[in-house]
């Protein structure tokens, strides 16, 4: 069975880590019945991993999405023909390869399943229009896929209702232990300072812009607190906007922008913080959730249906747009040890229902085999 694994969408963030987990496991399990061909973004961590670990049949595409689409349209057909590809597995995303072939895709764009929510409301009109056009294409990709893999059963149900998806599979996320004795990331704070983590980039959905006002309120209540955000210091509009808000609220000393974190430093990062924020409007899933469970750090999350479906009693739910609600959640975790310990206890119970990286990869390959044989 000849399988094209398309990893070209995975260039940063949690999705890239999931892709790395998948390909790293291929060397550890029996894959004799599969012949793999890989497409990866040039100079991405996935590209480097494939090269360093002597994987064969690696093809590269540009990181720029427009150039990637052009290359798929005009050159990818040759790859399929050369390797007699039977099925394509698009790892989170679709493709523009102009061939009628069986396709399995990983669903990750949560906003597609909630059309009643204006997901792009915070963006400027032109940006909003571009994103809505992209969403139309993503829906087309979903509807035309042979099968769709979901990480969230709530979204799987919505996908069937909204888009009449016939063949879907729920495969829960996994986490890999990245506990490495590495000193590249050293974070230290004043004694008795509580540290909260926003593990995200400059993506409006993550609600990172609430940090400055949140810090101001904590400061006014004499709560020793520090925020860490992993967004890049890239002088983008979003970066400058965030810095300006920190200055306006006079809380610059309460926030560290540390930039993207390498996998080898994830353990050090979580060992440096007290709890995790995930104040998204929507998520299909998030590594923030499973990592907070794994590292036993309380999770403060949006009081939304998708979050409650995933986290049950393992998280502190807050109104994502209310300073008062979020501060109350923070204070409950700081001051009520029984509440905090119960969150961690319930998180550990839920975590046990999730697969190991090896188990998840085996499930994915079994499903590719099933789709190939039955569709």
WONORDA-V628657 format. One record per backbone hydrogen bond with DSSP energy under -0.5 kcal/mol. CO is the residue of the C=O (numbers start at 1). NH is the residue of the N-H. E is the energy in kcal/mol with one decimal. If there is no record, write none. Layout:
BEGIN
co:CO nh:NH e:E
co:CO nh:NH e:E
END
This chain:
BEGIN
co:1 nh:3 e:-0.6
co:1 nh:35 e:-2.7
co:2 nh:86 e:-2.8
co:2 nh:87 e:-1.4
co:3 nh:5 e:-0.7
co:3 nh:37 e:-2.3
co:4 nh:6 e:-0.8
co:4 nh:89 e:-3.1
co:5 nh:7 e:-0.9
co:5 nh:39 e:-2.3
co:6 nh:91 e:-2.3
co:7 nh:10 e:-1.6
co:7 nh:41 e:-0.5
co:9 nh:11 e:-1.1
co:12 nh:16 e:-0.9
co:13 nh:17 e:-1.4
co:14 nh:18 e:-2.2
co:15 nh:19 e:-2.3
co:16 nh:20 e:-2.4
co:17 nh:21 e:-2.3
co:18 nh:22 e:-2.0
co:19 nh:23 e:-2.4
co:20 nh:24 e:-2.3
co:21 nh:25 e:-1.4
co:22 nh:26 e:-0.9
co:23 nh:27 e:-0.5
co:24 nh:27 e:-0.6
co:25 nh:28 e:-1.9
co:25 nh:29 e:-0.8
co:29 nh:31 e:-0.7
co:31 nh:34 e:-2.1
co:34 nh:36 e:-0.5
co:35 nh:3 e:-2.7
co:37 nh:5 e:-3.5
co:38 nh:59 e:-2.9
co:39 nh:7 e:-3.0
co:40 nh:61 e:-2.0
co:41 nh:44 e:-1.9
co:44 nh:48 e:-2.4
co:45 nh:49 e:-2.4
co:46 nh:50 e:-2.6
co:47 nh:51 e:-2.2
co:48 nh:52 e:-2.8
co:49 nh:53 e:-1.8
co:50 nh:55 e:-2.5
co:51 nh:54 e:-1.4
co:57 nh:38 e:-2.9
co:57 nh:59 e:-0.5
co:59 nh:40 e:-2.3
co:61 nh:42 e:-2.8
co:64 nh:68 e:-2.3
co:65 nh:69 e:-2.2
co:66 nh:70 e:-2.0
co:67 nh:71 e:-2.2
co:68 nh:72 e:-2.4
co:69 nh:73 e:-2.6
co:70 nh:74 e:-1.9
co:71 nh:75 e:-2.5
co:71 nh:76 e:-1.0
co:72 nh:76 e:-0.7
co:75 nh:78 e:-0.9
co:75 nh:79 e:-0.7
co:76 nh:80 e:-1.9
co:77 nh:81 e:-1.9
co:78 nh:82 e:-2.8
co:79 nh:83 e:-2.1
co:80 nh:85 e:-2.0
co:81 nh:84 e:-0.8
co:86 nh:102 e:-0.6
co:87 nh:4 e:-2.3
co:88 nh:90 e:-0.6
co:88 nh:104 e:-2.9
co:89 nh:6 e:-2.4
co:89 nh:91 e:-0.8
co:90 nh:92 e:-1.2
co:90 nh:106 e:-2.0
co:96 nh:98 e:-0.6
co:97 nh:99 e:-2.5
co:99 nh:101 e:-1.1
co:102 nh:88 e:-2.4
co:103 nh:146 e:-1.4
co:103 nh:147 e:-1.7
co:104 nh:90 e:-2.7
co:105 nh:107 e:-0.5
co:105 nh:149 e:-3.0
co:106 nh:93 e:-1.1
co:108 nh:110 e:-1.3
co:109 nh:112 e:-1.5
co:110 nh:113 e:-1.6
co:111 nh:114 e:-1.3
co:114 nh:117 e:-2.2
co:117 nh:119 e:-1.8
co:118 nh:121 e:-1.4
co:120 nh:123 e:-2.0
co:124 nh:128 e:-3.1
co:125 nh:129 e:-2.4
co:126 nh:130 e:-2.3
co:127 nh:131 e:-2.3
co:128 nh:132 e:-2.1
co:129 nh:133 e:-2.1
co:130 nh:134 e:-2.2
co:131 nh:135 e:-2.2
co:132 nh:136 e:-1.9
co:133 nh:137 e:-1.8
co:134 nh:138 e:-2.2
co:135 nh:139 e:-2.3
co:136 nh:140 e:-1.9
co:137 nh:141 e:-2.4
co:138 nh:142 e:-2.2
co:139 nh:143 e:-2.6
co:140 nh:144 e:-1.6
co:141 nh:145 e:-0.7
co:142 nh:145 e:-1.1
co:147 nh:105 e:-2.0
co:148 nh:150 e:-0.5
co:148 nh:169 e:-2.1
co:149 nh:107 e:-2.9
co:150 nh:171 e:-2.7
co:152 nh:156 e:-2.0
co:153 nh:157 e:-2.0
co:154 nh:158 e:-1.9
co:155 nh:159 e:-2.9
co:156 nh:160 e:-1.8
co:157 nh:161 e:-1.9
co:158 nh:162 e:-3.1
co:159 nh:163 e:-2.1
co:159 nh:165 e:-0.9
co:160 nh:164 e:-0.9
co:166 nh:168 e:-0.6
co:167 nh:148 e:-1.8
co:169 nh:150 e:-3.2
co:169 nh:171 e:-0.7
co:176 nh:178 e:-0.7
co:178 nh:180 e:-1.1
co:178 nh:267 e:-0.6
co:180 nh:182 e:-2.2
co:184 nh:186 e:-0.7
co:185 nh:187 e:-0.6
co:190 nh:193 e:-1.7
co:194 nh:226 e:-2.5
co:195 nh:274 e:-3.0
co:195 nh:275 e:-1.6
co:196 nh:228 e:-2.5
co:197 nh:199 e:-0.6
co:197 nh:277 e:-2.9
co:198 nh:200 e:-1.5
co:198 nh:230 e:-1.8
co:201 nh:203 e:-2.4
co:202 nh:204 e:-0.5
co:203 nh:206 e:-2.3
co:204 nh:207 e:-2.1
co:205 nh:281 e:-1.0
co:206 nh:279 e:-0.6
co:207 nh:210 e:-1.5
co:208 nh:211 e:-1.9
co:210 nh:214 e:-2.3
co:211 nh:215 e:-3.1
co:212 nh:216 e:-2.1
co:213 nh:217 e:-2.1
co:214 nh:218 e:-2.2
co:215 nh:219 e:-2.6
co:216 nh:220 e:-2.1
co:217 nh:221 e:-1.2
co:218 nh:223 e:-2.6
co:219 nh:222 e:-1.6
co:222 nh:224 e:-0.6
co:223 nh:225 e:-0.9
co:224 nh:194 e:-2.7
co:226 nh:196 e:-2.6
co:227 nh:256 e:-2.8
co:228 nh:198 e:-3.2
co:229 nh:258 e:-2.0
co:229 nh:259 e:-0.7
co:231 nh:259 e:-1.0
co:232 nh:234 e:-1.6
co:236 nh:240 e:-2.6
co:237 nh:241 e:-2.6
co:238 nh:242 e:-2.1
co:239 nh:243 e:-2.4
co:240 nh:244 e:-2.4
co:241 nh:245 e:-1.8
co:242 nh:246 e:-2.0
co:243 nh:247 e:-2.1
co:244 nh:248 e:-2.5
co:245 nh:249 e:-2.1
co:246 nh:251 e:-2.3
co:247 nh:250 e:-0.9
co:251 nh:254 e:-2.2
co:252 nh:255 e:-1.3
co:254 nh:227 e:-3.2
co:256 nh:229 e:-2.5
co:256 nh:258 e:-0.9
co:262 nh:265 e:-2.1
co:263 nh:266 e:-1.4
co:265 nh:269 e:-2.3
co:266 nh:270 e:-2.4
co:267 nh:271 e:-2.0
co:268 nh:272 e:-0.6
co:269 nh:272 e:-1.4
co:270 nh:273 e:-0.9
co:274 nh:298 e:-0.6
co:275 nh:197 e:-2.1
co:276 nh:300 e:-3.3
co:277 nh:199 e:-0.5
co:278 nh:302 e:-1.7
co:285 nh:284 e:-0.6
co:286 nh:289 e:-1.1
co:286 nh:290 e:-1.2
co:287 nh:291 e:-2.8
co:288 nh:292 e:-1.8
co:289 nh:293 e:-1.9
co:290 nh:294 e:-2.4
co:291 nh:295 e:-2.6
co:292 nh:297 e:-2.7
co:293 nh:296 e:-1.1
co:298 nh:276 e:-2.7
co:298 nh:300 e:-0.5
co:299 nh:301 e:-0.6
co:299 nh:316 e:-3.1
co:300 nh:278 e:-2.6
co:301 nh:318 e:-2.3
co:302 nh:304 e:-2.1
co:304 nh:308 e:-2.4
co:305 nh:309 e:-2.4
co:306 nh:310 e:-1.5
co:307 nh:311 e:-3.0
co:308 nh:312 e:-1.7
co:311 nh:314 e:-2.8
co:314 nh:299 e:-0.5
co:315 nh:317 e:-0.7
co:316 nh:301 e:-2.5
co:318 nh:303 e:-2.3
co:318 nh:320 e:-0.7
co:319 nh:322 e:-2.0
co:321 nh:323 e:-0.6
co:322 nh:326 e:-2.2
co:323 nh:327 e:-2.8
co:324 nh:328 e:-2.1
co:325 nh:329 e:-2.0
co:326 nh:330 e:-2.4
co:327 nh:331 e:-2.6
co:328 nh:332 e:-2.2
co:329 nh:333 e:-1.9
co:330 nh:334 e:-2.3
co:331 nh:335 e:-2.9
co:332 nh:336 e:-2.2
co:335 nh:337 e:-0.8
co:336 nh:340 e:-2.4
co:337 nh:341 e:-2.8
co:338 nh:342 e:-2.1
co:339 nh:343 e:-2.1
co:340 nh:344 e:-1.9
co:341 nh:345 e:-2.5
co:342 nh:346 e:-2.7
co:343 nh:347 e:-2.1
co:344 nh:348 e:-2.2
co:345 nh:349 e:-1.7
co:346 nh:350 e:-2.1
co:347 nh:351 e:-2.6
co:348 nh:352 e:-1.3
co:350 nh:353 e:-2.0
co:351 nh:354 e:-1.8
co:355 nh:175 e:-0.5
co:356 nh:360 e:-2.6
co:357 nh:361 e:-2.4
co:358 nh:362 e:-2.3
co:359 nh:363 e:-2.1
co:360 nh:364 e:-2.3
co:361 nh:365 e:-2.3
co:362 nh:366 e:-2.4
co:363 nh:367 e:-2.0
co:364 nh:368 e:-2.2
co:365 nh:369 e:-2.1
co:366 nh:370 e:-2.2
co:367 nh:371 e:-2.8
co:368 nh:372 e:-2.4
co:369 nh:373 e:-2.0
co:370 nh:374 e:-1.8
co:371 nh:375 e:-1.8
END
